[in-house]
Amino acid sequence: MPTAVGLALLTGGCLSYEDPSIPEDAIPFASVLPFSGARAASGANLERAMRFVADQVNASEDSGIAGRQLNLLVSDSHSDTTRGTANARELITEQHAPVFIGTEEPEITFGIANDVKAAGAVHLMPGLTSPRFHDPSTNAAWFRLAPSGEYLACALAKRMIADGINKAATIVTPDDYSGSFATSFGTVFREKGGMLLPSLKAQANASSHAGLLTTLAASGADATVLVTTPTVAAQIVQEWSAGKRFGRWYLAPMMKDPEFLRNIPPGALDSAVGVSADIEGQSAAFSAFFAAGTGDLPLDAAAYYYDAAAMMSLTLAVAYANLHAMPTAAQFKTFMMQTASPPGAIVRFDDLAAGLNLAAAGQDIEYQGAAGSYVINALGDSVDTAAALWIISGDQFVTIGHDACVASEIAYAG
């Protein structure tokens, strides 16, 4: 049986999704991912995670969702907001994908918001730097599945206080996630007794960050938190390493990325502490499952893209069992909240076929994902408080501890 999973091809600047093996009634879902440009290290792995889900769904007992196979349409963001937004818009408005997953570039989310709303589509955001995007309209639905940045920032602030850091600086790039993370970090760091300096802005297209580093050196900061893209962070570390090294570095979640490790001088940041979502409860099992099914090892981010595609599939199965038709965005949101939350029969990430059968039979289900369990609030945001602390050791990230802030430690309601 052919699996209805297609990859968009660029043909003369236009997108082509023609594939005679894909059934006409296949359900499309779409994404733009960085297959080229500065973020290209992650694109293929994230696409593979969603393709793996679609293959399992299409090979299930019901040959898809109520007999309709899934058709994954993927286009290149080129790691560029303008080109990525244009390709995402094409998928939503021309290819009529009712569900969009991604992206890794937060600005694209804002760029396609009106298209998502006009199409009455569903936007699942598994990207770590996805913005909080809320709209009171019931014509569309947005879900942010990535971990809660304010809790990760809180954990990092507590670690720095425990390490004896009294005066801290942050380097940020001008995007929604970086700004929110820095704000959350600063709130907790100050409440715990630390002094926070004004954030320093790093521009993605800067040919040099020498001026920024000069300002940082003069600030007297004990340590600096890098809250930028992996590419910008690597450029800063390269320049810092080539000059007179000063201070200590701490790393926001975006730096747990192979692209960052490949582009910093060997040993430059050994023992630098970073924070990320704590997915280690399922990490080993998911890595083995993913490798057996795809021949590749998953990036941390792949767990969230896998879960997004899996929850989409289970939600559609529940919707078809109740409506016998594709759900509207508002109906999808209702069923999604049920699928991702207790009570219900547990459906593990590695047993989607059984989950689809339960959903088709009208049973309540609760998805337990590759990245762990999800608690999604009424706004569509995942509320995840668990953090992992890690260090860079050679060419690896090594976990050194775990933390979980509580709501009372998050002083602002961002």
N, C-alpha and C positions, 0 to 999 in steps of 0.2 A: 504494500500500500504506500503510495507516495506521501511524504510529509509536506504539508503546505507551509513551508518556511522559506521565505525568499529574502534575498539581499538586494537592495536597490543598487542599480548600476548607473554610473554617470555617463550619459551618451550625448556628446555635443552640448554639454551644459544642462541638459534636461534629465529628469529622472525617468527610468524605465523599470517597470515591475512585471513585465509580461513573462509569464511562465505557463506553458500549456499543461503542466502537471498539476497545477493548483486548481481545485474545484471552484466553480463559479460562485458557490454559496459559502466559500470559506470566510471566516471572521477575521478581518485584518486588525492587527494592532501594530503600533509603529514606535520608532525611536530614532533620534539622531545621536550618534556617538562619535568620539574623536578617533578616527582611523588615520588621520594625518595631522600634522602640526604639533604644537608643544605638548599636548595631552595624549598623543598617539599611543603611549605605552599601555593604556588601559582599554581602548576601544574594542579590540577583538575579543578580549576576555569577557567584557560585559555583554557583548552581543552573543557570545557562546553560552552564557548563563541563561539568557532568555530563549535562545534556540533549543537548549536542552529541555526546558520546560515544555515548549511547544511540541517537541518530538514525543515526549511522554504522553501528553494529552492526546495527540493525534493517533498514538498507538494504543490508546486505552480501549476498553471493551466497547465503548460507545463511539469509537472512531472520532473523537473530538468532543465538542460541546453539543449535546443533543444531535449528534451525527454531523455537525458542521466542524470542519477542521480549522485550526488556527493558522493564520498566514502572517508571519512576522515581516514587516517592511522596515528596513534600516537604511539610513542615509548618513553620510559623513558630515560632521559638524565642522571639520577642518580646524578644530580648536579655535574657531573664530565666530564671534557673535553675529556678525552680519550674514555670513554665508550659512551658518548653522540655523539661524532664524528663518532664512528663506527656504531651506530644505525642510525644516520642521513644518512650516506653513504649507508647503506643497503636500506633505503627507496628510495633513488634517483637512485641507480644503479641496485638494484635487483627488487624492486617493481615498478620502472619506473614512479614515481610520477612526473608529468610535472610541478607542482607548489609545492614549499616548503615554509612553514610559520614558522618563529621563527629564533633564539632560545633565551632563557634567558641567555645562556653562550656565550659571544661574541667570545671566541676563537674557538667555533665550526664553526662559519661563515667562518673563514679563513681556517679551517680544511677541509671544504667540497667545497671550491671555485672551485677547479679543477674538482670535480665531477659534480657540477652544470653546469660548462661550457661544459664538455664532453657530458653531457646528453642534452644540449640545453634547460635547464630548466629555470624556473622563481623563484627567491628567494625574498619573501616579508618579511621584517624584522620589526615587530612591537615592539620588545623588547626594553625597555628603554635604555639599555646599548649596543644596536646594534652598530657596528662600521660603519663608512662611508666606503662603499666598492664600488669602481668604477673600471670598466674594459672596455676598448674600444671595446672589442669583441661584435659583434652583435649576436653571437651564444647563448648567455644567457642574462638574464636581472636581475638586482638587484634594489630593491626599499627599502629605509629606511623610514618607516612610523612613527616611534617614533618622538617625538618633538625635535626641534633643541636644543642640549645641550648648545651651546654657548649663546643662548638668556636666558636660564634659569640661567646659571652661571652669566650672566650680571645682572639679576634681584637680585640675592643673593648678589652680590658685592655691588650694590647700597643700598640694605637694611642694610648691615653691616656698610657702611659709614654713613648712616642716624642714625644708632644706636650708633655712636661715636667710632666705632672700628678703631683704628689707625694702629695696628700692628697685622697681621693675619698669621696663619699657616694653612697648608693643610695636611691631612693624606690621602694618596692614595694607592690603590692596583695596581699592574702592569698589567693593561689592557688598551685597546685603549680608551674606553669611559672615564675612570677615569682620564687618562692623559690629554685628550682633554678638559674635564670639568675644571680641575685644571688650565690649561693654559689659557682658556678663562676667568675664574674667576680672575686670577692674572693680566691679561692685563687690565681689567676694574677696578679692585681694585686699581692698581697703578695709572691709569689715573685719578681716582677720588681723588687721594691724599693719599692713604694708602700705608703702607709698607708691602710687602709680603716676608715672610721667605721662604727658600728652602723647597720643599715638603719633607715630611717624608714618607717613604715607609713601608707599613704594609703587611706582608706576610700571605697568607690565611692559611698556615699550621703551623704557629708559635704557640708554646705551651704557650707562654706568650708575652705580649707587654710591659712588665715593662721597658725595656730599651728605647723603643720609648717614653713612658710617662715621663721618667726621662729627656730625651732630650727636650721634649716639655715643661716641667716645667721650665727648665733652659733657654729656649729661650726668655722668657718674652712676649710671644704673648698675646694680649688681648683676642683673641678668635681663635678657630680652626674649620675648616670646615672638616667634615667627608665625604670623597669621596671614599667609599669602598663598598664592598658587605654588606648587612644587617648583615650577620653572623659575619664578622670581626668587624664591627662597634659595635655590641653588646658586643663582647668580650672586646674591648677597653674600652667601657663605664663601664662594670662590674668591670674591674681592677681599673679604675679611681675612681669609686664610692666607692670601698673598701678601698682606700688609702686617702691621703690628697687631697681633691678636689681643683682644681684651674682653673681659666679661664672660658670662656664661649664656648659653642658648637653651631655651625650652621650645617645644615644638607643638603646634596645633595639629588637629587630626589630619589635615590635608597633607602633611609631610610623611605620613605612613604610606608611601607610594614608591614603587621601584624606580620611577623616573627621578625622584629626588636623590635616592641613593646613588644612582648611576652618574649623577652630575655634580656631586660634591667631592672634593679632594679626599682620597682615602685617609681615614683616621681623623679627619678634621672635626667631626662631631661625635666621636666615640664617647659614650657615657652621657650624651645629651638626652634629657628626659622628654618624652612626648606623651600625648594622651590620645585615645581613640575609643570608639565604642567597644564594649566588652562582648565579643561574640564567641568567646573561647568555649562556652558550654557545648556548642555544636561544631566548633571549628574543625576538629580532627575528623569527625564523622562526615561533615559536608565535604571536606577536602578529598577524602577517599571516595565518596559517592560521585563527586564531580569529576575526579580524575578517571574513574572507571567508565563514566558515561561520555566523556569528551576527549580524554587523552591529554588533558591539561590540568594544571593546578589553579584554583580560583584566587583572585585577589580578594581582599576583604570586601571591597565594594561589590564584587560579583554576588555575594550572598544577598545583598539588598535588591539587586536587579533580578536575581532568581526568585526571591520572595515576592517581588512586585508582579512578575509574570504568573507565579503560582497562585497568588491571591486573586488576581484578575480572573484566572481560569476557574477557580473554585466559586468565585462570586457569580460568574456567568452561568455556571452549572446550577447554582441555587436559583438564580433568576429564571432560567428556562424551566426548572421544575415547578416554579410558582406561576410564571406568566405565559410559558410556552412561546416566548418571543424574546427578542433582544430588549434589555431594559433601557429606560431613559436614564439620564445621568442621575436624577434624583432617586430613582429606584435602585440603581447600581449602588449609590451611597448607602442606602438602607440595608441592602443585602451584604455589602462589604463590611459594615459595622458588625453584623451578625457573624460573618465568617471569621473575622479576626478576633473575636472576643468570646469568652466563656459565657454561658455553659455550652457544651456540645461535645460530640465525639472528637477525640484528638486526631488530627490529620498531620502527620509528620511530612517534612519536606521530601523525604525519600519514599513516600508512599502515596503519591498523588492519584494513582489509579484508584486506590481504595477510597480516597476522599471524593473523587468525582462520582463514584458509585453511590456513596452515602448522600451526597448533595442531590443527585438525580432522583434518589428515593425520598427526598423531602426531609431528611434527618438534619438536625442542627449539628454544625461542625465548628471546630475551633482549630485554626491553623497554627502549627508550631514550626517556625521557619528555620532556614539555614542560619539566620542571624539571631535566632531565639524567638521568644513569644512577643507578640505585639499588643500594646494597649493604645487604641486610637480614640482620641477625644472627639467631641461633637464638631470640632472645626476641621477634622480630618488629619490632625497631627498625631504622629506616634510619640508617646510620652515614655522615653527610655532613660533611666537614671544611671545605668551601670556603665562604669568607665574602666578601661584597662590602661595602665601606665607601662611604658616601655622605654628601652634605651636603644640607641644604635650601637651595634657591635660589629665592626668590620662591614660586611655587606649584608647584614641581617638586622631585623627588628626583634628584640628579645624582651618578652614581657617580664616585668619586675614586680608587679603588684596590681591590685584592683581597688576600686573605690566606688562609692555611690552616695552622692549628695542627696539631701532631702529637700523638700519644697521650701522649708523655712530658711534654708541657706541661700536660696535664690531670691534676692531681695527685690528684683524688679519683675513686673508682669509683662515682659516683652512678647 
